[in-house]
Amino acid sequence: MRAFFDELYDHYHQDLFQFIYYMVKDRNLAEDLVQDVYVKVLKSYHSFHGKSSEKTWLFSIARHVTIDHFRRQKRKRDRVAEFFDWGEKGPQLPDRDPLPEEIIIQSEDVKHVYRAMNQCSVDQRTVLILRYIQGLSIKESSEVTGWTESKVKTTQHRALKTVKEYTDSVEGGGGEYEKI
């Protein structure tokens, strides 16, 4: 098992960290979630039967860990909102989500794409990261998400549409982001 774990770590650690980092946009949190993924890998090692590639199995675990984090955060926000009786909409605070702080991007076009990705749902952002940043195929993305290939394609299409609509609204018609 140690050799299997070391091989997974050596081959996929950077991609795994990058995937989670793009999802949560916080380096420390991404590091914590990567550790959670490795704990789950160690606990579920016996259940890996090679029906998918090691990479898709690992990314599937990472996706679930990240979604679990988002669910916990939502429940926590809901409890705080309930305690302070802010109602359904919550406090009217400005959104100050920065771009990933580790990425120094000179190109304005790329900055717009990252901002546009923030307009996507978690599922849409997941597919965009898997397909265009991690370079996974439709089939591999399907294995990671546990969806059909058709659902991955549909989610990708909707994500690209969301990105295009956002960039068009910001740029006043800059449709060059259609292809990411």
ZAFIDO-495420 format. One record per residue (C-alpha): residue number from 1; chain; x negated, y negated, z. Coordinates in Angstrom, 3 decimals, always signed. Each point is the difference from the previous one (the first is absolute). Layout:
BEGIN
- num  chaine  X  Y  Z
- NUM  A  X  Y  Z;
...
end
This chain:
BEGIN
- num  chaine  X  Y  Z
- 1  A  +0.000  +0.000  +0.000;
- 2  A  -2.842  -2.387  +0.789;
- 3  A  -1.365  +0.334  -3.547;
- 4  A  +3.469  -0.642  -1.460;
- 5  A  +0.458  -3.097  +2.149;
- 6  A  -3.481  -1.332  -0.829;
- 7  A  +0.667  +0.500  -3.702;
- 8  A  +3.331  -1.842  +0.222;
- 9  A  -1.651  -2.833  +1.873;
- 10  A  -2.940  -0.291  -2.398;
- 11  A  +2.119  +0.095  -3.144;
- 12  A  +3.058  -2.009  +0.986;
- 13  A  -0.691  -2.218  +3.002;
- 14  A  -0.553  -3.198  -1.977;
- 15  A  +3.078  +0.569  -2.183;
- 16  A  +2.082  +0.904  +3.048;
- 17  A  -1.079  -3.116  +1.880;
- 18  A  +0.642  -2.164  -3.060;
- 19  A  +3.490  +1.465  -0.490;
- 20  A  +1.018  -0.657  +3.591;
- 21  A  -1.669  -3.417  +0.037;
- 22  A  +1.963  -1.142  -3.046;
- 23  A  +3.176  +1.173  +1.690;
- 24  A  -0.508  -1.672  +3.400;
- 25  A  -2.359  -2.887  -0.943;
- 26  A  -1.882  +0.188  +3.298;
- 27  A  -3.457  +1.560  +0.309;
- 28  A  +0.236  +1.020  +3.673;
- 29  A  +3.447  +1.468  -0.421;
- 30  A  -1.124  +1.850  -3.140;
- 31  A  -2.922  +1.502  +1.922;
- 32  A  +2.368  +1.146  +2.761;
- 33  A  +2.424  +1.518  -2.488;
- 34  A  -2.831  +1.789  -1.832;
- 35  A  -0.951  +1.590  +3.324;
- 36  A  +3.622  +1.053  +0.464;
- 37  A  -0.098  +1.597  -3.449;
- 38  A  -3.120  +1.991  +0.884;
- 39  A  +1.594  +1.166  +3.253;
- 40  A  +3.017  +1.224  -1.975;
- 41  A  -2.327  +1.669  -2.524;
- 42  A  -1.716  +1.898  +2.802;
- 43  A  +3.327  +1.009  +1.532;
- 44  A  +1.530  +1.102  -3.293;
- 45  A  -3.095  +1.552  -1.605;
- 46  A  +1.547  +3.441  +0.310;
- 47  A  +3.039  -1.101  -2.037;
- 48  A  -2.004  -1.036  -3.079;
- 49  A  +0.339  +2.824  -2.485;
- 50  A  -1.425  -1.686  -3.083;
- 51  A  +3.353  -0.465  -1.760;
- 52  A  -1.104  -3.572  -0.714;
- 53  A  -3.454  -1.527  -0.196;
- 54  A  -1.773  -0.959  +3.214;
- 55  A  +0.222  -3.649  -1.024;
- 56  A  +3.763  +0.000  -0.501;
- 57  A  +0.477  +1.917  +3.268;
- 58  A  -2.156  -2.558  +1.834;
- 59  A  +1.760  -2.972  -1.601;
- 60  A  +3.372  +1.524  +0.813;
- 61  A  -0.985  +0.121  +3.661;
- 62  A  -1.299  -3.584  -0.248;
- 63  A  +3.249  -1.174  -1.536;
- 64  A  +2.031  +1.589  +2.800;
- 65  A  -2.258  -1.465  +2.694;
- 66  A  +0.323  -3.462  -1.567;
- 67  A  +3.781  +0.233  -0.339;
- 68  A  +0.246  +1.185  +3.620;
- 69  A  -1.999  -3.077  +1.012;
- 70  A  +2.386  -2.291  -1.924;
- 71  A  +2.994  +1.689  +1.660;
- 72  A  -1.506  -0.448  +3.471;
- 73  A  -0.688  -3.664  -0.757;
- 74  A  +3.567  -0.533  -1.206;
- 75  A  +1.436  +1.613  +3.122;
- 76  A  -2.276  -2.163  +2.152;
- 77  A  +1.060  -3.184  -1.860;
- 78  A  +3.646  +1.010  +0.330;
- 79  A  -0.374  +0.505  +3.770;
- 80  A  -1.705  -3.399  +0.407;
- 81  A  +2.647  -1.715  -2.132;
- 82  A  +2.709  +1.684  +2.061;
- 83  A  -1.661  -1.076  +3.267;
- 84  A  -0.203  -3.637  -1.089;
- 85  A  +3.414  +0.137  -1.694;
- 86  A  -1.243  -1.370  -3.312;
- 87  A  +2.720  +1.838  -1.813;
- 88  A  -0.334  +1.982  -3.190;
- 89  A  -2.272  -2.384  -1.867;
- 90  A  -2.581  -0.298  +2.748;
- 91  A  -2.030  -3.095  +0.724;
- 92  A  -0.511  -2.441  -2.845;
- 93  A  -3.770  +0.129  -0.079;
- 94  A  -2.007  -0.690  -3.138;
- 95  A  -1.583  +3.010  -1.712;
- 96  A  -3.757  -0.349  +0.326;
- 97  A  -1.058  +3.381  -1.399;
- 98  A  -3.500  -0.525  -1.349;
- 99  A  -1.421  +1.907  -2.895;
- 100  A  -2.209  +2.880  +1.108;
- 101  A  -2.772  -1.826  +1.847;
- 102  A  -2.748  +2.314  -1.175;
- 103  A  +0.671  -0.639  -3.648;
- 104  A  -1.591  -3.078  -1.409;
- 105  A  +1.745  -0.590  -3.258;
- 106  A  -1.183  -2.701  -2.359;
- 107  A  +2.659  +0.550  -2.645;
- 108  A  +3.282  -1.824  +0.561;
- 109  A  +1.770  +2.624  -2.111;
- 110  A  -0.954  +2.783  +2.413;
- 111  A  +1.061  -2.120  +2.993;
- 112  A  +3.419  -0.432  -1.611;
- 113  A  +0.310  +3.759  -0.523;
- 114  A  -0.739  +0.653  +3.697;
- 115  A  +2.562  -2.621  +1.022;
- 116  A  +2.470  +1.544  -2.402;
- 117  A  -0.600  +3.452  +1.525;
- 118  A  +1.139  -1.449  +3.332;
- 119  A  +3.409  -0.540  -1.632;
- 120  A  +0.305  +3.739  -0.658;
- 121  A  +1.543  +2.518  +2.351;
- 122  A  -2.317  +2.364  +1.890;
- 123  A  +0.820  +2.785  -2.484;
- 124  A  -0.707  -2.247  -2.988;
- 125  A  -3.261  -1.258  +1.510;
- 126  A  -1.005  +3.595  +0.763;
- 127  A  +0.488  +1.032  -3.619;
- 128  A  -1.885  -3.034  -1.328;
- 129  A  -2.943  +0.703  +2.304;
- 130  A  -0.050  +3.709  -0.800;
- 131  A  +0.308  -0.522  -3.757;
- 132  A  -2.008  -3.160  -0.692;
- 133  A  -2.456  -0.355  +2.873;
- 134  A  -0.639  +3.655  +0.867;
- 135  A  +0.416  +1.145  -3.608;
- 136  A  +2.232  +2.981  +0.764;
- 137  A  +2.098  +1.491  -2.765;
- 138  A  +3.802  +0.098  +0.075;
- 139  A  -0.215  +3.660  +1.051;
- 140  A  -2.496  -0.686  +2.807;
- 141  A  +2.054  -2.976  +1.190;
- 142  A  +3.027  +2.276  +0.006;
- 143  A  -1.832  +2.511  +2.194;
- 144  A  -1.154  -2.730  +2.419;
- 145  A  +3.456  -1.520  +0.397;
- 146  A  +1.938  +3.258  -0.159;
- 147  A  +2.200  -1.474  -2.729;
- 148  A  +0.771  +1.242  -3.464;
- 149  A  -2.125  -1.347  -2.833;
- 150  A  +3.123  -1.742  -1.258;
- 151  A  +0.421  -1.872  +3.303;
- 152  A  -3.654  -1.063  -0.066;
- 153  A  +0.444  -1.352  -3.538;
- 154  A  +3.206  -1.807  +0.964;
- 155  A  -1.570  -1.483  +3.135;
- 156  A  -3.043  -1.064  -2.024;
- 157  A  +2.238  -1.632  -2.600;
- 158  A  +1.956  -1.879  +2.677;
- 159  A  -3.209  -1.067  +1.739;
- 160  A  -1.443  -1.353  -3.232;
- 161  A  +3.274  -1.805  -0.644;
- 162  A  -0.130  -1.549  +3.488;
- 163  A  -3.611  -1.083  -0.555;
- 164  A  +0.891  -1.493  -3.372;
- 165  A  +3.041  -1.838  +1.357;
- 166  A  -2.053  -1.447  +2.833;
- 167  A  -2.834  -1.099  -2.242;
- 168  A  +2.452  -1.447  -2.522;
- 169  A  +1.694  -2.028  +2.735;
- 170  A  -3.316  -1.225  +1.418;
- 171  A  -1.647  -0.670  -3.334;
- 172  A  +3.082  -1.107  -1.853;
- 173  A  -0.069  +2.835  -2.491;
- 174  A  -3.471  +1.541  +0.272;
- 175  A  +0.903  +3.478  -1.233;
- 176  A  -3.625  +1.116  -0.280;
- 177  A  +0.357  +2.091  +3.180;
- 178  A  +2.300  +2.487  -1.658;
- 179  A  -2.823  +2.501  -0.452;
- 180  A  -1.824  -0.588  +3.317;
end
